[in-house]
Each structure stands twice: as C-alpha cells, then as structure tokens.
Amino acid sequence: SVRRLEAMLEGIEQMAQIGIWQANLATGEVSLSDEASRIHGVAPGGPAPTLEECIAFYPEEVRGLVRKSIDQAVAERSSFSFVLPFRRADNELRTVRCVGEAFHDKGLDDMMCGILQDVTEEREAQLRLWWSAHHDTLTGLPNRTLWQDRLDQALAVARSESTSVGLILADLDNFKTINDIFGHEAGDALLICGKGHETGQ
C-alpha cells in the first residue's frame, strides 16, 4: 500500500540520515521531510519554514557561500552540492551535506529540491584517519609525511613568488644513551615532555 511504502521510505531516510526538501522559489516556502526536519532539530510536520530561515541554520561565516550556491543554481537552472557546518535549532553544531537542483515546470512556480544529510560522524572519522596518518602516535606532533607535504607547499610558493625558504634542523644529543641506561619508557617520557615545552604546554 501507499502508506506502507511511505513508512519504508521514512525508515530508509532515518537509517541513512538523509532528508528530502523542496523550496518554492516564488514564495520562499520550504517543505521538509520528517528526517530533514529532524536534521534541523525541529518537530516533523511543523509550520513550513522559509528559505531564508533554512539558510539561517548555517553559521554566519558560511552563509554567504550557501546563498551564492543557491543563487547560481537558480540563475543557471543547475545543481549545487556542499558540505558545511550546520547549527540545529537546539544550537548543536553538526556537519551536513546539502545537494539541490533548481528547475522549472511549465505552468508552475520555479522550484528547487534536494537532499540534506547529516555527515558529522563520517566527517569526524575522516579527520581522525587524516590526523593518525599525519601525526606521531606518541607525541602527537606532525610526522615526516606532513612535514614533507608542508615543505613541498612552501617550496612551491617560494618558486611562484621568487622568494626563499629557510629550514632549521635540531638534533637531540645522547638520546640513545638515555634509552640504553633508563629504558625506552624513559626515552618516550622525555620526548613527550619535550613536545610539551615545544608547544608551550
């Protein structure tokens, strides 16, 4: 039945944390699916928000990018996609992926529809993986991979701007002796202590 199909689709929305939205560009009125409402932190089935009210859920520093994406899609009858921070109605900061497309049906108002997905956990997992791949597990300091990447970037900028890059090398004397006499745990503790002084902790 139609009701069973709707319930199934709602269940899929919740599992994927993907909501569906539609905006009437002539009136500015936005309709949200139940999951899209939950992502906003508002009760499903409540009063229809306006497009400006939906944009206001994005922090002020990225709101201009949201408006620019929407305006360009409307002007070109095209689509847009972005991943940005999003502050729910309860003030909890999340990260969402928003995809939308502007279109015109003959005899109807200009419309825009799309999906909204909460990708906070996915984004945090990606950041943790990136951090682990680019930092030393003992001290938390940048590792050789990140150092090489930053050096390559600095050299590229220097070449393009005809400037120079300085490189300072520091050597830790007698570290092997500390490991040999006091053991590797003492050596690790020294490295961690040195990291704290280096970062001002």
Salt bridges, closest charged atoms under 4 A:
GLU10 OE2 - ARG38 NH2 3.75
GLU35 OE1 - ARG38 NE 3.08
GLU52 OE1 - ARG67 NH2 2.75
ASP90 OD2 - ARG88 NH2 2.82
GLU92 OE1 - ARG88 NE 3.75
GLU92 OE2 - ARG94 NH1 3.15
ASP110 OD2 - ARG77 NH2 3.09
ASP110 OD1 - HIS104 ND1 2.54
ASP118 OD2 - ARG94 NE 3.01
GLU121 OE2 - ARG94 NH2 3.04
GLU122 OE2 - ARG97 NH2 3.43
ASP149 OD2 - ARG150 NH1 2.55
ASP180 OD2 - LYS176 NZ 2.89
